[in-house]
Amino acid sequence: MNTENVVKHLRALWRTDRIIADIRLRHLLIGLGLRAFAALIAAFGLLMLELAAYFALVQIWSAIGAAAALGAINFVIAAVLFIVAGRPPSGRDIELANEIHDTSIEALQVEARAFQAELTGAVHHPLSTIVPVLVPLIAIIVKNMRKPAREPAATTGATTASEARS
């Protein structure tokens, strides 16, 4: 298992998740704005239909037809805006981000399988993993065992010289 590859794949995964979230958030905000505008137009259309009903009771046909037609047109515009707002996000950006995301997940799974194989090999054959670590460790221990015999004499001389000064 190579930790650099794991970090690289995790960064790519994180970046693509951010891009996907950003694309979806932009789409959600635009859709929300269009829906709010459509709701405003629908409310205005309802007001016009109510106004038309009022004019129907007060007068016959002159202002009623205009208000009813305006209310119906407002409802048609609101319906078109709702349809446009409900469309899925454009394909290129989200497809590319999803593809990179899937590639990063697959690479992380490959790294995890390699780590699992190494771990399984270490469990089944512990000496094969311990020996490469023990050889340099033994050399360091032997080196350190030799140094303490020389260092106390040097430190003792330094202490007596410092004691003589005081």
Backbone bond lengths (Angstrom), bond angles and torsions (degrees), N, CA, C in turn:
res aa  C-N    CA-C-N  psi(-1)  N-CA   C-N-CA  omega(-1)  CA-C   N-CA-C  phi
1 M - - - 1.451 - - 1.526 108.44 -
2 N 1.306 115.77 128.69 1.446 121.45 -179.93 1.533 108.30 -103.92
3 T 1.327 115.94 117.46 1.466 119.48 -176.57 1.519 111.64 -67.23
4 E 1.345 117.67 -29.88 1.462 119.80 177.64 1.524 110.34 -63.85
5 N 1.318 116.55 -40.34 1.464 120.02 178.16 1.518 110.90 -66.27
6 V 1.326 116.18 -40.55 1.467 119.68 179.04 1.524 109.82 -62.01
7 V 1.328 117.17 -45.82 1.466 120.98 179.84 1.523 110.26 -63.81
8 K 1.330 116.98 -42.05 1.461 120.90 179.10 1.525 110.85 -61.67
9 H 1.326 116.32 -43.84 1.459 119.92 -179.93 1.530 111.55 -68.78
10 L 1.327 116.59 -37.43 1.460 119.18 177.43 1.528 111.62 -65.84
11 R 1.354 117.26 -38.75 1.462 120.20 176.15 1.515 111.23 -63.26
12 A 1.336 116.50 -44.70 1.461 120.00 178.91 1.521 110.35 -62.36
13 L 1.314 116.54 -40.76 1.460 121.02 178.97 1.522 110.56 -63.64
14 W 1.325 116.64 -44.11 1.454 121.39 179.93 1.526 110.72 -63.65
15 R 1.339 116.83 -45.15 1.467 120.25 -179.69 1.521 111.49 -64.10
16 T 1.316 117.28 -43.92 1.462 118.89 -179.56 1.528 111.27 -67.84
17 D 1.318 117.25 -34.98 1.468 119.22 175.85 1.523 110.68 -64.32
18 R 1.333 116.36 -38.10 1.470 119.85 176.48 1.523 110.83 -65.46
19 I 1.342 117.18 -42.02 1.464 120.78 179.83 1.523 110.30 -64.41
20 I 1.319 116.53 -44.79 1.464 120.57 179.36 1.525 109.87 -61.82
21 A 1.315 117.00 -44.53 1.468 120.45 179.35 1.529 110.89 -63.59
22 D 1.336 117.01 -39.37 1.456 121.10 179.15 1.528 110.93 -64.63
23 I 1.334 116.90 -44.33 1.468 121.09 179.32 1.524 110.07 -62.33
24 R 1.323 115.80 -46.18 1.467 119.01 -179.34 1.526 111.65 -65.73
25 L 1.336 117.13 -37.38 1.462 120.25 179.19 1.523 111.06 -66.62
26 R 1.350 117.08 -43.05 1.459 119.66 177.29 1.530 110.63 -60.70
27 H 1.327 115.56 -44.17 1.461 119.46 179.68 1.532 110.41 -63.26
28 L 1.307 116.46 -41.34 1.457 120.90 179.55 1.526 111.13 -64.30
29 L 1.349 117.22 -42.33 1.465 120.32 -179.70 1.527 111.63 -67.01
30 I 1.328 116.69 -41.77 1.468 119.68 178.42 1.524 109.57 -64.49
31 G 1.332 115.67 -44.85 1.466 119.43 178.36 1.512 111.72 -61.78
32 L 1.327 116.59 -40.39 1.459 120.45 179.35 1.525 110.68 -65.00
33 G 1.330 116.74 -41.93 1.464 120.12 178.00 1.517 111.83 -63.05
34 L 1.335 116.23 -43.29 1.466 119.25 178.40 1.519 111.59 -66.03
35 R 1.319 116.45 -38.19 1.466 118.84 178.29 1.531 111.34 -66.30
36 A 1.328 116.06 -38.87 1.466 119.41 178.29 1.529 110.05 -65.06
37 F 1.323 116.21 -41.68 1.460 119.61 177.69 1.524 110.74 -64.79
38 A 1.337 116.31 -40.75 1.464 120.63 177.70 1.529 110.55 -63.53
39 A 1.322 116.29 -39.15 1.464 119.55 177.95 1.524 110.88 -65.22
40 L 1.321 116.79 -37.34 1.464 120.14 177.34 1.526 110.73 -64.55
41 I 1.325 116.17 -44.05 1.465 120.17 178.80 1.531 110.12 -65.83
42 A 1.338 116.73 -39.87 1.460 119.78 177.58 1.528 111.10 -62.55
43 A 1.315 116.45 -40.12 1.470 119.61 177.39 1.518 110.33 -64.17
44 F 1.324 116.08 -39.68 1.457 119.16 177.36 1.529 110.28 -66.44
45 G 1.340 117.02 -38.13 1.462 120.62 176.54 1.517 111.44 -63.44
46 L 1.308 116.92 -41.58 1.458 120.57 177.15 1.519 110.56 -63.27
47 L 1.314 116.17 -39.69 1.460 120.04 177.21 1.521 110.42 -62.29
48 M 1.317 115.29 -41.51 1.459 118.96 179.29 1.528 111.24 -66.23
49 L 1.329 117.11 -39.09 1.467 118.86 177.39 1.529 111.08 -65.64
50 E 1.284 116.55 -38.30 1.454 119.68 176.12 1.529 111.06 -66.00
51 L 1.327 113.70 -39.66 1.460 118.30 176.67 1.529 110.06 -63.89
52 A 1.328 115.81 -37.61 1.465 120.26 178.05 1.527 110.58 -64.94
53 A 1.318 116.85 -41.24 1.461 119.74 177.80 1.527 110.79 -63.74
54 Y 1.299 115.64 -37.56 1.468 119.31 177.21 1.529 110.71 -64.26
55 F 1.350 114.42 -46.83 1.463 117.38 179.29 1.530 111.54 -64.73
56 A 1.343 116.63 -27.69 1.462 119.19 178.01 1.516 110.34 -66.43
57 L 1.286 115.07 -36.00 1.460 117.94 178.64 1.520 111.76 -75.77
58 V 1.302 116.82 -31.92 1.456 120.05 -175.84 1.527 111.05 -85.95
59 Q 1.289 116.65 -49.88 1.465 121.30 -177.86 1.517 108.90 -129.30
60 I 1.234 116.80 161.44 1.459 120.27 179.65 1.526 108.60 -108.95
61 W 1.335 117.08 123.12 1.455 132.24 167.30 1.508 119.23 70.27
62 S 1.206 127.35 -26.85 1.467 121.66 -174.74 1.528 112.80 -71.60
63 A 1.273 120.86 -63.09 1.468 123.55 -179.35 1.524 111.71 -83.10
64 I 1.333 116.84 -19.32 1.463 121.27 -177.30 1.519 111.02 -66.67
65 G 1.283 117.89 -48.35 1.469 121.88 -178.18 1.526 111.63 -60.26
66 A 1.334 115.88 -41.96 1.464 119.95 -179.67 1.526 111.68 -66.05
67 A 1.311 116.75 -45.07 1.461 120.01 -179.31 1.524 111.52 -68.23
68 A 1.334 117.25 -39.40 1.466 120.92 178.97 1.526 110.59 -66.59
69 A 1.329 115.99 -42.29 1.471 119.40 178.79 1.532 110.10 -64.32
70 L 1.319 117.53 -42.25 1.465 120.97 178.50 1.530 111.05 -64.26
71 G 1.315 117.48 -40.04 1.470 120.99 177.47 1.522 111.49 -64.81
72 A 1.323 117.69 -42.21 1.473 121.19 178.45 1.528 111.08 -65.12
73 I 1.310 116.59 -40.98 1.474 120.07 177.68 1.529 110.47 -63.36
74 N 1.321 117.55 -39.79 1.463 120.57 177.71 1.530 111.17 -63.00
75 F 1.323 116.96 -39.64 1.464 119.60 176.98 1.534 111.49 -65.58
76 V 1.301 117.96 -38.15 1.471 121.23 177.89 1.530 109.98 -64.73
77 I 1.305 117.07 -43.48 1.476 120.64 178.29 1.528 110.41 -62.93
78 A 1.324 116.87 -42.47 1.472 120.26 178.44 1.521 110.74 -62.71
79 A 1.331 117.76 -41.13 1.470 120.60 179.24 1.527 110.96 -64.44
80 V 1.324 117.73 -41.51 1.472 121.01 178.02 1.525 110.17 -62.89
81 L 1.312 117.77 -41.86 1.470 120.74 179.12 1.526 111.43 -65.00
82 F 1.332 117.67 -39.28 1.465 120.21 176.54 1.525 111.17 -63.31
83 I 1.303 117.51 -39.48 1.471 121.05 178.75 1.522 110.55 -65.92
84 V 1.330 117.05 -43.88 1.473 120.51 178.79 1.526 110.57 -64.59
85 A 1.319 118.21 -39.55 1.464 121.67 -179.18 1.518 111.92 -69.20
86 G 1.326 118.12 -26.22 1.459 121.18 -177.75 1.511 114.79 -84.55
87 R 1.331 118.24 -3.20 1.464 120.38 179.96 1.529 110.89 -68.19
88 P 1.340 116.52 148.85 1.474 119.32 176.25 1.527 110.55 -70.44
89 P 1.347 118.12 161.22 1.464 120.33 -178.58 1.519 111.33 -64.46
90 S 1.331 114.75 158.65 1.466 119.64 -178.95 1.523 110.33 -60.61
91 G 1.323 115.70 147.14 1.448 122.35 -167.43 1.511 117.38 -71.13
92 R 1.310 120.52 -43.38 1.465 121.57 -168.79 1.519 113.88 -58.26
93 D 1.307 116.32 -54.72 1.467 120.05 -175.38 1.516 111.93 -61.94
94 I 1.318 116.34 -48.34 1.465 119.66 -176.26 1.523 110.60 -70.66
95 E 1.340 118.14 -34.69 1.459 120.12 178.33 1.522 110.84 -65.59
96 L 1.329 116.83 -44.53 1.463 120.54 179.12 1.526 111.17 -63.16
97 A 1.325 116.29 -44.82 1.465 119.80 179.54 1.524 110.87 -63.93
98 N 1.330 117.97 -40.61 1.462 120.57 177.98 1.519 111.51 -65.86
99 E 1.331 117.59 -36.84 1.460 121.09 178.77 1.524 111.33 -65.67
100 I 1.317 117.54 -44.30 1.469 121.41 177.59 1.519 110.12 -64.86
101 H 1.312 116.63 -39.53 1.464 121.50 178.12 1.528 110.01 -60.69
102 D 1.323 117.34 -47.56 1.466 121.11 -179.89 1.524 111.67 -63.87
103 T 1.339 117.30 -38.79 1.461 121.26 178.04 1.515 110.76 -63.97
104 S 1.324 117.20 -41.78 1.470 120.85 178.62 1.522 111.25 -64.84
105 I 1.312 117.36 -40.54 1.469 120.77 178.12 1.524 109.92 -63.09
106 E 1.347 116.74 -44.13 1.466 119.83 179.70 1.531 111.05 -62.91
107 A 1.331 117.30 -41.83 1.466 120.65 179.69 1.527 110.74 -64.94
108 L 1.321 117.20 -39.35 1.466 119.78 177.06 1.521 111.27 -65.67
109 Q 1.321 117.15 -35.83 1.455 119.92 177.00 1.526 110.93 -66.67
110 V 1.333 117.57 -38.24 1.466 120.94 176.93 1.522 110.13 -63.51
111 E 1.336 117.04 -43.25 1.463 120.80 178.61 1.534 110.67 -64.31
112 A 1.312 116.89 -39.12 1.467 120.21 179.09 1.530 110.99 -65.93
113 R 1.339 116.32 -39.40 1.466 119.33 177.12 1.526 111.07 -65.08
114 A 1.350 117.08 -39.88 1.462 120.42 177.80 1.522 110.66 -63.44
115 F 1.323 117.02 -41.54 1.459 120.64 177.98 1.515 111.04 -64.71
116 Q 1.326 116.22 -40.25 1.466 120.22 178.14 1.521 110.50 -64.06
117 A 1.334 117.44 -38.72 1.471 120.68 178.23 1.522 110.67 -65.65
118 E 1.341 116.49 -40.85 1.469 119.76 177.30 1.522 110.60 -63.73
119 L 1.309 116.60 -43.32 1.452 121.44 -179.16 1.528 110.46 -65.50
120 T 1.313 116.72 -41.21 1.462 120.63 178.25 1.525 110.23 -65.11
121 G 1.330 117.04 -40.64 1.467 120.80 176.77 1.516 111.97 -63.84
122 A 1.322 116.85 -36.69 1.464 120.65 178.85 1.529 110.92 -69.06
123 V 1.309 117.35 -33.81 1.459 120.58 179.70 1.521 110.49 -72.37
124 H 1.335 116.58 -41.89 1.464 120.36 -177.86 1.529 112.36 -76.42
125 H 1.325 117.77 -34.07 1.466 122.08 -179.49 1.529 108.62 -130.88
126 P 1.324 118.41 78.71 1.459 120.08 -174.69 1.523 113.29 -66.93
127 L 1.315 118.40 -31.44 1.470 119.77 -179.13 1.512 112.04 -67.97
128 S 1.329 118.33 -30.77 1.460 120.35 -179.41 1.524 111.28 -66.89
129 T 1.314 118.64 -26.44 1.461 120.56 177.89 1.517 112.02 -94.83
130 I 1.319 117.88 -25.05 1.461 120.76 -177.58 1.526 111.63 -81.59
131 V 1.329 118.19 -36.46 1.470 121.78 -175.51 1.525 111.78 -59.70
132 P 1.341 121.91 -46.83 1.467 119.19 178.90 1.524 113.22 -61.35
133 V 1.315 117.92 -26.06 1.464 120.96 178.19 1.526 110.36 -83.62
134 L 1.318 117.62 -34.52 1.467 121.45 -175.65 1.522 112.90 -71.69
135 V 1.326 118.56 -35.69 1.471 120.55 -176.32 1.529 110.82 -60.08
136 P 1.323 121.71 -52.47 1.474 119.32 176.90 1.526 112.39 -65.98
137 L 1.331 116.88 -32.36 1.453 120.55 179.50 1.530 111.02 -64.97
138 I 1.327 116.84 -41.17 1.473 120.90 178.32 1.515 109.98 -64.20
139 A 1.339 117.17 -40.39 1.467 120.43 178.66 1.524 110.92 -62.98
140 I 1.308 117.69 -40.45 1.468 120.89 178.97 1.524 110.87 -67.23
141 I 1.320 117.15 -40.14 1.468 121.01 179.39 1.524 110.50 -64.28
142 V 1.321 116.86 -42.72 1.471 120.34 179.26 1.517 109.95 -63.92
143 K 1.331 118.27 -41.96 1.456 121.81 178.71 1.523 111.07 -62.31
144 N 1.312 116.60 -42.04 1.469 120.71 -179.67 1.518 112.38 -71.12
145 M 1.329 117.23 -26.91 1.457 119.48 178.05 1.520 110.89 -71.63
146 R 1.304 117.94 -29.57 1.461 121.71 178.83 1.519 111.34 -77.26
147 K 1.321 119.28 -38.15 1.459 122.62 -176.51 1.521 113.78 -63.23
148 P 1.319 121.04 -42.98 1.464 119.03 -176.59 1.526 112.84 -59.55
149 A 1.313 119.77 -26.99 1.462 120.96 179.05 1.520 110.39 -69.12
150 R 1.292 118.98 -33.27 1.464 122.19 -179.64 1.522 111.76 -84.80
151 E 1.310 117.92 -37.86 1.457 121.39 -174.25 1.521 114.73 -66.26
152 P 1.345 120.91 -38.12 1.457 117.54 -178.78 1.525 112.92 -61.86
153 A 1.316 118.51 -33.79 1.465 120.16 178.92 1.514 109.57 -66.88
154 A 1.290 118.09 -40.65 1.458 121.37 -179.54 1.525 110.61 -69.05
155 T 1.311 116.70 -38.57 1.467 118.79 179.71 1.522 110.62 -73.97
156 T 1.361 117.85 -32.85 1.458 120.00 178.79 1.519 109.35 -66.40
157 G 1.338 117.64 -41.55 1.467 120.42 178.94 1.508 110.38 -64.69
158 A 1.314 117.56 -37.59 1.452 121.06 -179.67 1.532 110.79 -68.71
159 T 1.338 115.47 -35.54 1.458 118.51 179.84 1.528 109.90 -70.31
160 T 1.319 118.40 -41.26 1.458 119.01 -179.16 1.509 110.36 -68.13
161 A 1.326 118.08 -33.48 1.466 119.72 177.56 1.514 110.65 -68.02
162 S 1.333 117.22 -38.29 1.459 120.05 178.62 1.518 110.61 -71.43
163 E 1.348 117.47 -32.69 1.454 120.20 177.72 1.517 110.41 -70.63
164 A 1.320 116.79 -33.48 1.460 120.19 179.82 1.516 110.93 -68.28
165 R 1.303 117.21 -33.26 1.465 121.51 179.27 1.536 110.73 -68.10
166 S 1.310 117.40 -35.42 1.458 119.51 -175.46 1.481 110.43 -84.50
